[in-house]
Amino acid sequence: MKNRIRILRAEREWTQAELAHRVGISRQAVISIEKYKYTPSLELAFKIAKAFEVPITKVFRPEEEE
């Protein structure tokens, strides 16, 4: 699962801590998601998309099959 969290945060000038606070997770969790070390639950993915006020497909997408 790929994501655009870092890009979306930069567009809004949000820190990792600010996004974490908005969705109710730790800053370390945001770091792990951005580095693809942790795949969020569907519920958390929707919370992240809602925080950015974009559809979930604008935040997350499946990795392309090779």
Secondary structure, DSSP 8 states (H G I E B T S, - for coil): -EE-HHHHHHHHT--HHHHHHHHT--HHHHHHHHTTS----HHHHHHHHHHHTS-GGGTEE-----
